């Protein structure tokens, strides 16, 4: 061992004293700045790529070691996202160091909380250039990562602080897919940063500030229009703000000085352009009219941007108090509360409907709230009411068709969908709904035609889903077009290989198509992939049945037949071991053995049928139940015939006759009209 007491692990050198040999790195250089933060991000991205490369390329490690690489890899991914969000806040919030310090303390390592604080600073900047970036993508994926690891703890340690395991079940993670999507997300963050930076470099805010002046003061002073035109020519942002402020003050002379609406409009102009000083005009607005609903609405909006949701709801309540017809206040209140308490949010919208029963906005919000709360029937009913409102949006008709489908009102959904297609034949969503509706209604030919038309479309910005191909496969299966159905299920699995249920359906379809090799392979793949259920007894049972069917189909080849039937026997044996009181494991072992011994020469199935009867006899009511009654008849018949064949042996004749009569008479007690057995019993008397 080379380590000795006094050795240092972390050894640092000044720039002019670095040894000639070895690899050295700057440590602590410039990382306190924004650019330094960016370097941190790049370092974590590089580390993640190294770990990922090692994971996918190296096969020399033990599997359990490779599986643990995922933890530092996922930690790197999460750390990159956290750093990016904080980096964007530091760079674009415009806050002072104290605010930034409070921000870091406030959000800690919570990604979603941090993102919700950063987002309001980014949206106005992106809107200036009509950015094509879909900001909701960040919402979706940041929320997913935050939900997966809320406190940046899940990838650090195997146990929690209370010593309980962090991971209580074992599942398989798609590392390749995760890495690819994470890199895409990091690139999207980088693009977002670049676009916003370009806004700040190339846009001096003059146009927006001027437009606000035009919009606000046109109704107060005509001469402001001319002034605002001149402002367009100003190149200096600071100069523009000074000129704007000058004319704000001019607008507030005389009777306008105590105009609550005008003061609030000025406050909004300052706030929306990110210009300091909006609070002053907010105070003037409130002083002018302490019961001004618009004041409380705007104050609520500001508080929402600050994530002070409880206080924001209080302001919206104030707006409602002073103006019970303030529809916007009800809506915004419900939006805030929906994620916390959907029932309370819906109650607020119900209040709104009593106040404004004819409001299209109120009706639509009610329908959307029901939908988000998975109350599809109520959502459909609410949307119907909304669509009868003359102020409804025609663009919401596809939404209603979709909700009618989810509400299981397939006839009505289909009728509406067809009407929409008559005016808009390329509507992607409605083409899908027509396929779904026809399938649910059992119109399989029409559903197949709808599927061909839908899946033949150019999706554009839309996407085909695994469910789309699954539904098409189901349509074909209902028509017994199993070969064609297989192709659709395979496409579904290609799109979403996390859905193990597709493998189960695919295996069943292979079996129906008599492709037993693929049916068995696919079901085994399903069992191996379905780690959540840990290979249930029923899985062994169903796989055994597939193998049994394969054995029956392969009777032309004794070797192949026996291979499948022995595999089936193995599966049913597992069923017996895991569920020893379930007769089905014994029954199917009996059947598999009977196929292997069709002439009953070896009596392979005899002890197995006897075991089946022993299990069934544990419950006397089994002889009365239709399903188990049939099993009794099957077992008695087999055992009777087996013993009948033994009557040719003189040494066993009498014993065999007695046994045969016993089994067949028991069978006749359950099936008294069985002519085959009645005739067979007569032959015993002649022996």
C-alpha positions as CSV (number, residue, x, y, z in Angstrom):
1,X,0.0,0.0,0.0
2,X,1.4,3.4,-1.0
3,X,-0.8,5.6,1.2
4,X,0.9,6.8,4.3
5,X,-0.1,9.0,7.3
6,X,0.2,12.6,6.3
7,X,-0.6,12.1,2.6
8,X,-3.1,14.6,1.1
9,X,-5.8,13.5,-1.3
10,X,-6.5,17.0,-2.7
11,X,-3.2,18.6,-3.8
12,X,-3.2,22.0,-5.4
13,X,-0.5,23.9,-7.3
14,X,-0.2,27.5,-8.3
15,X,-0.1,28.2,-12.1
16,X,3.6,28.7,-12.2
17,X,4.5,25.7,-10.1
18,X,2.6,22.9,-12.0
19,X,4.8,19.8,-12.4
20,X,5.6,18.9,-16.0
21,X,4.0,15.4,-15.9
22,X,0.4,14.4,-15.1
23,X,-3.0,15.9,-15.8
24,X,-4.1,19.0,-13.9
25,X,-7.3,21.0,-13.9
26,X,-8.2,24.5,-12.8
27,X,-10.3,24.3,-9.7
28,X,-12.4,27.2,-8.5
29,X,-11.8,29.5,-11.4
30,X,-14.5,32.0,-12.2
31,X,-17.3,29.6,-11.1
32,X,-19.0,32.3,-9.1
33,X,-20.1,34.2,-12.3
34,X,-22.8,33.4,-14.7
35,X,-20.3,32.1,-17.2
36,X,-18.8,29.9,-14.5
37,X,-22.3,28.4,-13.9
38,X,-22.4,27.6,-17.6
39,X,-19.1,25.8,-17.3
40,X,-20.5,23.7,-14.4
41,X,-23.3,22.6,-16.7
42,X,-21.0,21.6,-19.5
43,X,-18.9,19.6,-17.0
44,X,-21.9,17.6,-15.8
45,X,-23.0,17.0,-19.4
46,X,-19.6,15.7,-20.3
47,X,-19.6,13.4,-17.2
48,X,-23.0,12.1,-18.1
49,X,-21.9,11.3,-21.6
50,X,-18.8,9.4,-20.3
51,X,-20.9,7.4,-17.9
52,X,-23.4,6.6,-20.6
53,X,-20.7,5.6,-23.0
54,X,-19.2,3.2,-20.4
55,X,-22.6,1.7,-19.7
56,X,-23.5,0.9,-23.3
57,X,-20.1,-0.1,-24.6
58,X,-18.6,-2.2,-21.8
59,X,-19.6,-5.8,-21.3
60,X,-16.7,-6.8,-19.1
61,X,-18.2,-5.8,-15.8
62,X,-20.6,-7.8,-13.7
63,X,-24.2,-7.0,-14.5
64,X,-24.8,-5.8,-10.9
65,X,-22.0,-3.3,-11.3
66,X,-23.2,-2.0,-14.6
67,X,-26.7,-1.6,-13.1
68,X,-25.3,0.7,-10.4
69,X,-23.8,3.1,-12.9
70,X,-27.4,4.3,-13.5
71,X,-27.4,6.1,-10.2
72,X,-24.5,8.5,-10.8
73,X,-25.7,8.8,-14.4
74,X,-29.3,9.9,-13.3
75,X,-27.7,12.1,-10.7
76,X,-25.8,13.9,-13.4
77,X,-28.9,14.3,-15.5
78,X,-30.8,15.8,-12.6
79,X,-27.9,18.1,-11.6
80,X,-27.7,19.4,-15.2
81,X,-31.4,20.4,-15.1
82,X,-31.1,22.0,-11.7
83,X,-28.1,24.0,-12.8
84,X,-29.7,25.1,-16.0
85,X,-32.8,26.4,-14.2
86,X,-30.8,28.3,-11.6
87,X,-28.5,29.6,-14.3
88,X,-31.5,31.0,-16.2
89,X,-32.7,32.7,-13.0
90,X,-29.4,34.3,-12.3
91,X,-29.0,35.5,-15.8
92,X,-32.4,36.8,-16.7
93,X,-34.4,37.6,-13.5
94,X,-32.8,41.0,-13.1
95,X,-32.9,40.6,-9.3
96,X,-30.2,41.7,-6.9
97,X,-27.8,39.3,-5.1
98,X,-30.0,39.2,-2.0
99,X,-33.0,38.1,-4.1
100,X,-30.8,35.4,-5.8
101,X,-29.6,34.2,-2.4
102,X,-33.2,34.0,-1.2
103,X,-34.2,32.2,-4.4
104,X,-31.6,29.5,-3.8
105,X,-32.7,29.0,-0.2
106,X,-36.4,29.0,-1.2
107,X,-36.2,26.4,-3.9
108,X,-33.4,24.3,-2.5
109,X,-33.1,21.3,-4.8
110,X,-36.8,21.3,-5.9
111,X,-36.8,21.5,-9.7
112,X,-40.5,22.3,-10.3
113,X,-40.5,25.0,-7.6
114,X,-37.4,26.6,-9.1
115,X,-38.8,26.4,-12.7
116,X,-42.1,28.0,-11.7
117,X,-40.1,31.0,-10.4
118,X,-37.9,31.3,-13.4
119,X,-40.6,30.9,-16.1
120,X,-42.4,34.3,-15.7
121,X,-39.1,36.0,-16.5
122,X,-38.6,34.0,-19.7
123,X,-42.1,34.2,-21.2
124,X,-42.1,38.0,-22.0
125,X,-38.7,37.7,-23.6
126,X,-39.6,34.8,-25.8
127,X,-42.8,36.5,-26.9
128,X,-40.8,39.3,-28.4
129,X,-39.5,37.1,-31.1
130,X,-42.4,34.8,-31.4
131,X,-40.2,31.9,-30.4
132,X,-41.0,28.4,-31.7
133,X,-39.9,26.9,-28.5
134,X,-42.7,25.0,-26.8
135,X,-42.3,26.1,-23.2
136,X,-44.7,23.5,-22.0
137,X,-42.1,20.8,-22.9
138,X,-40.0,22.1,-20.0
139,X,-43.1,22.1,-17.8
140,X,-43.7,18.4,-18.6
141,X,-40.2,17.0,-18.3
142,X,-39.1,19.1,-15.4
143,X,-42.2,18.0,-13.5
144,X,-41.4,14.3,-14.4
145,X,-37.8,14.5,-13.1
146,X,-39.0,16.4,-10.0
147,X,-41.6,13.8,-9.3
148,X,-39.1,11.0,-9.9
149,X,-36.5,12.6,-7.4
150,X,-38.1,15.4,-5.5
151,X,-35.1,16.2,-3.2
152,X,-32.1,15.1,-5.3
153,X,-31.8,12.1,-2.9
154,X,-33.0,9.1,-4.9
155,X,-29.8,8.6,-6.8
156,X,-27.4,9.4,-3.9
157,X,-28.0,6.7,-1.4
158,X,-29.6,3.2,-1.2
159,X,-31.5,4.1,2.0
160,X,-33.4,7.0,3.3
161,X,-32.6,8.9,6.5
162,X,-34.9,6.6,8.4
163,X,-32.8,3.6,7.1
164,X,-35.7,2.4,4.9
165,X,-34.8,1.4,1.3
166,X,-35.1,4.2,-1.3
167,X,-36.1,1.6,-3.9
168,X,-38.6,-1.0,-2.9
169,X,-39.0,-2.8,-6.2
170,X,-36.8,-3.8,-9.1
171,X,-37.7,-2.6,-12.6
172,X,-35.8,-2.2,-15.9
173,X,-35.0,1.4,-17.0
174,X,-34.6,2.2,-20.7
175,X,-31.1,3.8,-20.4
176,X,-30.7,4.5,-24.1
177,X,-34.0,6.2,-24.5
178,X,-33.5,8.2,-21.3
179,X,-30.0,9.4,-22.4
180,X,-31.3,10.4,-25.8
181,X,-34.2,12.4,-24.4
182,X,-32.0,14.0,-21.7
183,X,-29.5,15.2,-24.4
184,X,-32.5,16.6,-26.4
185,X,-33.7,18.4,-23.2
186,X,-30.2,19.9,-22.5
187,X,-30.0,21.1,-26.1
188,X,-33.5,22.7,-25.7
189,X,-32.2,24.5,-22.6
190,X,-29.2,25.7,-24.6
191,X,-31.4,26.9,-27.4
192,X,-33.7,28.7,-25.0
193,X,-30.8,30.5,-23.5
194,X,-29.4,31.5,-26.9
195,X,-32.8,32.9,-28.1
196,X,-33.4,34.9,-25.0
197,X,-29.8,36.3,-25.1
198,X,-30.5,37.4,-28.7
199,X,-33.6,39.2,-27.6
200,X,-31.6,41.2,-25.0
201,X,-28.9,42.0,-27.5
202,X,-31.1,42.9,-30.5
203,X,-34.2,44.3,-29.0
204,X,-34.2,47.6,-27.0
205,X,-37.8,47.3,-25.8
206,X,-38.8,50.5,-27.6
207,X,-41.5,49.0,-29.7
208,X,-43.2,47.2,-26.8
209,X,-43.1,50.1,-24.5
210,X,-44.4,52.4,-27.1
211,X,-47.2,50.0,-28.0
212,X,-48.2,49.9,-24.3
213,X,-48.4,53.7,-24.3
214,X,-50.6,53.7,-27.4
215,X,-52.9,51.1,-26.0
216,X,-53.3,52.7,-22.6
217,X,-53.6,56.4,-23.3
218,X,-55.5,56.5,-26.5
219,X,-58.7,56.7,-24.6
220,X,-57.4,59.5,-22.4
221,X,-55.3,61.8,-24.5
222,X,-55.3,61.9,-28.3
223,X,-51.9,63.7,-28.4
224,X,-50.3,60.8,-26.7
225,X,-50.5,58.9,-30.0
226,X,-48.3,61.4,-31.7
227,X,-45.8,61.3,-28.9
228,X,-45.7,57.6,-29.0
229,X,-44.9,57.6,-32.7
230,X,-41.8,59.7,-31.9
231,X,-40.8,57.3,-29.3
232,X,-40.4,54.6,-32.0
233,X,-37.4,56.6,-33.3
234,X,-35.6,56.5,-29.9
235,X,-32.7,54.1,-29.9
236,X,-31.8,54.3,-26.3
237,X,-33.9,52.2,-23.8
238,X,-33.1,54.5,-20.9
239,X,-34.1,57.5,-22.9
240,X,-37.3,55.9,-24.0
241,X,-38.2,55.1,-20.4
242,X,-37.6,58.7,-19.3
243,X,-39.7,60.1,-22.2
244,X,-42.5,57.5,-21.4
245,X,-42.4,58.5,-17.7
246,X,-42.7,62.2,-18.7
247,X,-45.9,61.5,-20.6
248,X,-47.3,59.2,-18.0
249,X,-47.1,62.2,-15.6
250,X,-48.7,64.4,-18.2
251,X,-51.6,61.9,-18.6
252,X,-52.2,62.0,-14.9
253,X,-52.7,65.8,-14.6
254,X,-56.0,67.2,-13.5
255,X,-58.9,64.9,-13.0
256,X,-57.0,61.9,-14.2
257,X,-54.7,62.0,-11.2
258,X,-57.2,60.1,-9.1
259,X,-58.3,57.8,-11.9
260,X,-57.9,54.3,-10.5
261,X,-58.1,52.7,-14.0
262,X,-55.5,54.9,-15.5
263,X,-53.0,54.5,-12.6
264,X,-53.5,50.7,-12.8
265,X,-53.0,50.8,-16.6
266,X,-49.7,52.6,-16.0
267,X,-48.7,50.0,-13.4
268,X,-49.4,47.2,-15.8
269,X,-47.4,48.9,-18.5
270,X,-44.4,49.1,-16.2
271,X,-44.8,45.6,-14.9
272,X,-45.3,44.0,-18.4
273,X,-42.2,45.6,-19.8
274,X,-40.1,44.7,-16.8
275,X,-39.6,48.3,-15.9
276,X,-39.1,49.2,-12.2
277,X,-41.7,51.5,-10.6
278,X,-45.0,49.7,-11.1
279,X,-45.6,49.5,-7.3
280,X,-45.9,53.3,-7.1
281,X,-48.8,53.4,-9.5
282,X,-50.4,50.4,-7.9
283,X,-50.6,52.3,-4.6
284,X,-52.1,55.3,-6.4
285,X,-54.7,53.1,-8.0
286,X,-55.7,51.6,-4.7
287,X,-55.8,55.0,-3.0
288,X,-58.1,56.2,-5.7
289,X,-60.5,53.4,-5.4
290,X,-60.1,50.7,-2.7
291,X,-63.0,48.7,-4.2
292,X,-61.6,48.6,-7.7
293,X,-61.9,44.9,-8.8
294,X,-59.3,45.3,-11.6
295,X,-56.8,46.3,-9.0
296,X,-57.3,43.1,-7.0
297,X,-57.2,41.0,-10.2
298,X,-53.8,42.5,-11.2
299,X,-52.4,42.2,-7.7
300,X,-53.5,38.5,-7.7
301,X,-51.7,38.0,-11.1
302,X,-48.5,39.5,-9.7
303,X,-48.7,37.2,-6.6
304,X,-49.2,34.2,-8.9
305,X,-46.0,35.1,-10.7
306,X,-44.3,35.2,-7.3
307,X,-45.8,31.7,-6.4
308,X,-47.8,33.2,-3.5
309,X,-50.9,31.2,-4.5
310,X,-52.8,31.5,-1.3
311,X,-52.5,35.3,-1.2
312,X,-53.3,35.4,-4.9
313,X,-56.6,33.6,-4.3
314,X,-57.4,36.1,-1.5
315,X,-57.1,38.9,-4.1
316,X,-59.3,37.1,-6.6
317,X,-61.8,36.7,-3.8
318,X,-61.6,40.4,-3.1
319,X,-62.3,41.1,-6.8
320,X,-65.4,38.8,-6.7
321,X,-66.6,40.5,-3.5
322,X,-66.5,44.0,-5.1
323,X,-67.7,42.6,-8.5
324,X,-69.7,39.3,-8.2
325,X,-69.8,39.2,-12.0
326,X,-66.0,39.2,-12.4
327,X,-65.7,36.0,-14.4
328,X,-62.0,36.1,-14.8
329,X,-61.5,36.0,-11.0
330,X,-63.5,32.8,-10.6
331,X,-61.6,31.2,-13.4
332,X,-58.2,32.1,-12.1
333,X,-59.1,31.1,-8.6
334,X,-60.2,27.6,-9.9
335,X,-57.0,27.2,-11.9
336,X,-54.8,27.8,-8.8
337,X,-56.8,25.4,-6.6
338,X,-57.3,22.6,-9.1
339,X,-54.0,20.9,-8.4
340,X,-54.4,21.3,-4.7
341,X,-58.1,20.6,-4.3
342,X,-60.1,19.8,-7.5
343,X,-63.4,19.7,-5.6
344,X,-62.9,23.2,-4.3
345,X,-61.9,24.4,-7.8
346,X,-65.0,22.9,-9.3
347,X,-67.2,24.4,-6.6
348,X,-65.8,27.9,-7.5
349,X,-66.8,27.3,-11.1
350,X,-70.2,26.1,-10.1
351,X,-70.6,29.4,-8.2
352,X,-69.6,31.2,-11.4
353,X,-72.3,29.4,-13.3
354,X,-75.0,30.6,-10.9
355,X,-73.7,34.1,-11.4
356,X,-73.2,34.0,-15.1
357,X,-75.2,31.0,-16.4
358,X,-75.0,32.1,-20.0
359,X,-71.2,32.8,-20.0
360,X,-69.5,30.7,-22.6
361,X,-66.2,31.1,-20.7
362,X,-67.8,29.8,-17.5
363,X,-69.4,26.9,-19.3
364,X,-66.1,25.9,-21.0
365,X,-64.0,26.1,-17.9
366,X,-66.6,23.9,-16.1
367,X,-66.3,21.3,-18.8
368,X,-62.5,21.4,-18.8
369,X,-62.4,21.1,-15.0
370,X,-64.5,18.0,-15.1
371,X,-62.3,16.5,-17.8
372,X,-59.1,17.2,-15.9
373,X,-60.7,15.5,-12.9
374,X,-61.5,12.4,-15.0
375,X,-65.2,13.0,-14.7
376,X,-65.8,12.3,-18.4
377,X,-69.6,12.0,-18.3
378,X,-70.0,15.3,-16.6
379,X,-67.3,16.9,-18.9
380,X,-69.3,15.7,-22.0
381,X,-72.5,17.1,-20.6
382,X,-70.9,20.4,-19.7
383,X,-69.3,20.7,-23.1
384,X,-72.7,20.0,-24.8
385,X,-74.2,22.9,-22.9
386,X,-71.2,25.1,-23.8
387,X,-71.5,24.2,-27.5
388,X,-75.2,25.3,-27.5
389,X,-74.0,28.8,-26.4
390,X,-73.9,31.1,-29.4
391,X,-70.5,32.5,-28.2
392,X,-68.8,29.1,-28.2
393,X,-65.7,28.5,-30.3
394,X,-66.2,26.3,-33.3
395,X,-62.7,24.9,-32.7
396,X,-64.0,23.2,-29.5
397,X,-66.3,20.8,-31.4
398,X,-63.5,18.2,-31.8
399,X,-63.0,18.5,-28.0
400,X,-66.7,17.6,-27.5
401,X,-66.4,14.6,-29.8
402,X,-63.4,13.4,-27.8
403,X,-65.2,13.9,-24.5
404,X,-68.3,12.1,-25.7
405,X,-66.0,9.2,-26.6
406,X,-64.4,9.1,-23.1
407,X,-67.9,9.4,-21.6
408,X,-68.8,6.2,-23.6
409,X,-71.4,8.0,-25.6
410,X,-70.0,6.5,-28.8
411,X,-73.0,7.0,-31.1
412,X,-73.1,10.7,-30.3
413,X,-69.4,11.1,-30.6
414,X,-69.4,9.4,-34.0
415,X,-72.2,11.5,-35.3
416,X,-70.5,14.7,-34.3
417,X,-67.1,13.5,-35.6
418,X,-68.6,12.7,-39.0
419,X,-70.1,16.2,-39.2
420,X,-66.8,17.8,-38.3
421,X,-65.0,15.7,-41.0
422,X,-67.6,17.0,-43.6
423,X,-66.1,20.5,-43.0
424,X,-62.6,19.6,-42.0
425,X,-61.6,16.2,-43.6
426,X,-58.0,16.5,-42.5
427,X,-58.7,16.8,-38.8
428,X,-56.2,14.4,-37.2
429,X,-57.9,14.1,-33.9
430,X,-61.3,13.5,-35.3
431,X,-60.0,10.8,-37.8
432,X,-58.7,9.0,-34.7
433,X,-62.0,9.4,-32.8
434,X,-64.0,8.0,-35.8
435,X,-61.8,4.9,-35.7
436,X,-62.2,4.5,-31.9
437,X,-65.9,5.1,-31.9
438,X,-66.6,2.5,-34.7
439,X,-64.5,-0.1,-32.8
440,X,-66.4,0.5,-29.5
441,X,-69.7,0.2,-31.4
442,X,-68.7,-3.1,-33.0
443,X,-68.6,-1.6,-36.5
444,X,-65.5,-3.4,-37.3
445,X,-65.5,-3.0,-41.1
446,X,-66.1,0.7,-40.8
447,X,-63.5,0.9,-38.0
448,X,-61.0,-0.8,-40.3
449,X,-61.6,1.6,-43.1
450,X,-61.4,4.5,-40.6
451,X,-58.1,3.1,-39.3
452,X,-56.6,2.9,-42.9
453,X,-57.6,6.5,-43.5
454,X,-56.4,7.8,-40.2
455,X,-53.0,5.9,-40.1
456,X,-52.5,6.9,-43.7
457,X,-52.5,10.6,-42.9
458,X,-49.5,12.8,-42.8
459,X,-49.5,13.5,-39.0
460,X,-47.7,16.9,-39.4
461,X,-47.1,18.2,-35.8
462,X,-49.3,15.4,-34.4
463,X,-48.1,11.9,-33.6
464,X,-49.5,8.4,-33.9
465,X,-49.6,6.6,-30.6
466,X,-49.2,3.0,-29.4
467,X,-52.9,3.0,-28.6
468,X,-53.7,3.9,-32.2
469,X,-51.9,0.8,-33.5
470,X,-53.3,-1.3,-30.7
471,X,-56.8,-0.3,-31.6
472,X,-56.2,-1.1,-35.2
473,X,-54.9,-4.5,-34.2
474,X,-57.9,-5.1,-32.0
475,X,-60.2,-4.2,-35.0
476,X,-58.4,-6.7,-37.2
477,X,-58.4,-9.4,-34.5
478,X,-62.2,-9.0,-34.1
479,X,-62.4,-9.9,-37.8
480,X,-60.0,-12.8,-37.2
481,X,-57.4,-11.2,-39.4
482,X,-54.7,-12.3,-37.0
483,X,-51.7,-12.0,-39.4
484,X,-52.6,-8.4,-40.2
485,X,-53.3,-7.7,-36.5
486,X,-49.9,-8.9,-35.5
487,X,-48.2,-6.3,-37.7
488,X,-50.2,-3.5,-35.9
489,X,-49.4,-4.8,-32.5
490,X,-45.7,-5.0,-33.4
491,X,-45.8,-1.3,-34.5
492,X,-47.5,-0.4,-31.2
493,X,-44.7,-2.1,-29.3
494,X,-42.0,-0.4,-31.4
495,X,-43.5,2.9,-30.4
496,X,-43.8,2.1,-26.7
497,X,-41.7,-0.8,-25.5
498,X,-42.5,0.1,-21.9
499,X,-46.0,-1.3,-22.3
500,X,-45.6,-5.0,-21.4
501,X,-49.3,-5.5,-21.9
502,X,-48.7,-5.2,-25.7
503,X,-46.5,-8.2,-25.6
504,X,-49.3,-10.2,-23.9
505,X,-51.8,-9.2,-26.6
506,X,-49.2,-9.9,-29.3
507,X,-48.5,-13.4,-27.9
508,X,-52.2,-14.2,-27.9
509,X,-52.5,-13.1,-31.5
510,X,-49.5,-15.2,-32.6
511,X,-51.2,-18.1,-31.0
512,X,-54.5,-17.4,-32.7
513,X,-52.6,-17.2,-36.0
514,X,-51.0,-20.6,-35.0
515,X,-47.5,-19.2,-34.9
516,X,-46.7,-21.0,-31.7
517,X,-43.0,-20.4,-31.7
518,X,-43.5,-16.6,-31.7
519,X,-46.4,-16.9,-29.3
520,X,-44.2,-18.7,-26.7
521,X,-41.2,-16.5,-27.3
522,X,-43.3,-13.3,-26.9
523,X,-45.1,-14.5,-23.8
524,X,-41.7,-15.3,-22.2
525,X,-40.5,-11.9,-23.1
526,X,-43.6,-10.4,-21.5
527,X,-43.0,-12.4,-18.3
528,X,-39.4,-11.3,-18.2
529,X,-40.3,-7.6,-18.8
530,X,-43.3,-7.5,-16.4
531,X,-41.1,-7.2,-13.2
532,X,-43.9,-5.3,-11.4
533,X,-46.0,-8.3,-11.1
534,X,-43.1,-10.7,-10.7
535,X,-44.4,-13.4,-13.0
536,X,-47.8,-14.2,-11.5
537,X,-49.1,-17.7,-11.2
538,X,-51.6,-16.9,-14.0
539,X,-48.6,-16.1,-16.3
540,X,-47.2,-19.6,-15.9
541,X,-50.7,-21.0,-16.4
542,X,-51.3,-19.1,-19.7
543,X,-47.8,-19.9,-21.0
544,X,-48.4,-23.5,-20.2
545,X,-51.7,-23.4,-22.3
546,X,-49.8,-21.9,-25.3
547,X,-47.2,-24.7,-25.0
548,X,-50.1,-27.2,-24.8
549,X,-51.7,-25.8,-28.0
550,X,-48.3,-26.0,-29.7
551,X,-47.9,-29.6,-28.7
552,X,-51.3,-30.5,-30.0
553,X,-50.5,-28.8,-33.3
554,X,-47.2,-30.7,-33.6
555,X,-48.5,-34.3,-33.3
556,X,-47.0,-35.1,-36.7
557,X,-43.6,-34.8,-35.0
558,X,-43.4,-36.9,-31.8
559,X,-40.2,-35.2,-30.9
560,X,-41.6,-31.7,-31.3
561,X,-44.9,-32.6,-29.7
562,X,-43.1,-34.0,-26.6
563,X,-40.9,-30.9,-26.4
564,X,-43.8,-28.5,-26.2
565,X,-45.9,-30.7,-23.9
566,X,-43.1,-31.2,-21.5
567,X,-42.5,-27.5,-21.4
568,X,-46.3,-27.1,-20.7
569,X,-46.0,-29.6,-17.9
570,X,-43.2,-27.6,-16.4
571,X,-45.3,-24.5,-16.4
572,X,-48.3,-26.2,-14.8
573,X,-46.0,-27.7,-12.2
574,X,-45.1,-24.2,-11.2
575,X,-48.8,-23.3,-10.9
576,X,-49.2,-26.3,-8.6
577,X,-46.3,-25.3,-6.4
578,X,-47.4,-21.7,-6.1
579,X,-51.2,-22.5,-5.8
580,X,-51.5,-26.2,-4.6
581,X,-55.2,-25.9,-3.9
582,X,-56.0,-24.7,-7.4
583,X,-57.2,-27.7,-9.5
584,X,-56.3,-26.1,-12.8
585,X,-52.6,-26.9,-12.5
586,X,-53.3,-30.6,-12.0
587,X,-56.0,-30.6,-14.7
588,X,-53.7,-29.2,-17.4
589,X,-50.8,-31.5,-16.4
590,X,-53.3,-34.3,-16.9
591,X,-54.3,-33.1,-20.3
592,X,-50.7,-32.6,-21.5
593,X,-49.8,-36.1,-20.3
594,X,-52.9,-37.5,-22.1
595,X,-51.9,-36.0,-25.4
596,X,-48.4,-37.6,-25.0
597,X,-50.1,-41.0,-24.4
598,X,-53.1,-41.0,-26.7
599,X,-53.7,-44.7,-26.5
600,X,-53.4,-44.8,-22.7
601,X,-50.7,-47.4,-22.9
602,X,-48.5,-45.9,-20.3
603,X,-51.3,-44.2,-18.3
604,X,-49.2,-41.0,-18.0
605,X,-52.3,-39.0,-17.1
606,X,-53.7,-41.5,-14.6
607,X,-52.0,-40.2,-11.4
608,X,-52.5,-36.6,-12.5
609,X,-56.2,-37.0,-13.0
610,X,-56.4,-38.7,-9.6
611,X,-54.6,-35.7,-8.0
612,X,-57.0,-33.4,-9.8
613,X,-60.0,-35.3,-8.2
614,X,-58.3,-35.2,-4.8
615,X,-58.0,-31.4,-4.9
616,X,-61.6,-31.0,-6.3
617,X,-63.0,-33.2,-3.5
618,X,-61.8,-30.7,-0.9
619,X,-64.9,-28.7,-1.7
620,X,-68.1,-30.8,-2.1
621,X,-69.8,-27.9,-3.9
622,X,-67.5,-28.4,-6.9
623,X,-69.7,-31.2,-8.2
624,X,-72.5,-28.6,-8.5
625,X,-70.6,-25.8,-10.2
626,X,-70.7,-26.0,-14.0
627,X,-67.0,-25.5,-14.6
628,X,-65.7,-28.0,-12.0
629,X,-68.5,-30.4,-12.8
630,X,-67.1,-30.7,-16.3
631,X,-63.7,-31.4,-14.9
632,X,-65.1,-34.3,-12.8
633,X,-66.7,-35.8,-15.9
634,X,-63.5,-35.5,-17.8
635,X,-61.4,-37.2,-15.1
636,X,-64.0,-40.0,-14.4
637,X,-64.2,-40.7,-18.1
638,X,-60.4,-40.9,-18.6
639,X,-59.8,-43.1,-15.5
640,X,-62.7,-45.3,-16.5
641,X,-61.3,-45.9,-19.9
642,X,-57.8,-46.5,-18.5
643,X,-59.1,-49.2,-16.2
644,X,-61.3,-50.6,-19.0
645,X,-58.1,-51.2,-21.0
646,X,-56.7,-53.1,-18.1
647,X,-59.4,-55.7,-18.3
648,X,-57.5,-57.6,-21.0
649,X,-55.0,-58.6,-18.4
650,X,-56.4,-61.7,-16.6
651,X,-54.5,-60.9,-13.4
652,X,-56.1,-57.4,-13.2
653,X,-59.5,-58.1,-14.9
654,X,-61.8,-58.2,-12.0
655,X,-60.1,-55.3,-10.2
656,X,-60.2,-53.3,-13.5
657,X,-63.9,-54.0,-14.2
658,X,-64.8,-52.8,-10.7
659,X,-62.7,-49.7,-11.0
660,X,-64.2,-48.9,-14.5
661,X,-67.8,-49.3,-13.2
662,X,-67.0,-47.1,-10.2
663,X,-65.6,-44.2,-12.3
664,X,-68.3,-44.4,-15.0
665,X,-71.1,-44.7,-12.6
666,X,-69.8,-41.6,-10.8
667,X,-69.7,-39.9,-14.2
668,X,-73.3,-40.9,-14.9
669,X,-74.4,-39.3,-11.7
670,X,-73.2,-36.0,-13.1
671,X,-74.1,-36.7,-16.8
672,X,-76.9,-39.3,-16.7
673,X,-77.7,-39.0,-20.4
674,X,-74.2,-39.8,-21.7
675,X,-75.1,-42.6,-24.2
676,X,-71.4,-43.3,-24.9
677,X,-70.8,-44.4,-21.3
678,X,-74.1,-46.2,-21.0
679,X,-73.2,-48.4,-23.9
680,X,-69.7,-48.9,-22.7
681,X,-71.0,-50.1,-19.3
682,X,-73.1,-52.8,-21.1
683,X,-69.9,-54.3,-22.6
684,X,-68.5,-54.9,-19.1
685,X,-71.2,-57.5,-18.4
686,X,-70.0,-59.6,-21.4
687,X,-66.4,-59.7,-20.2
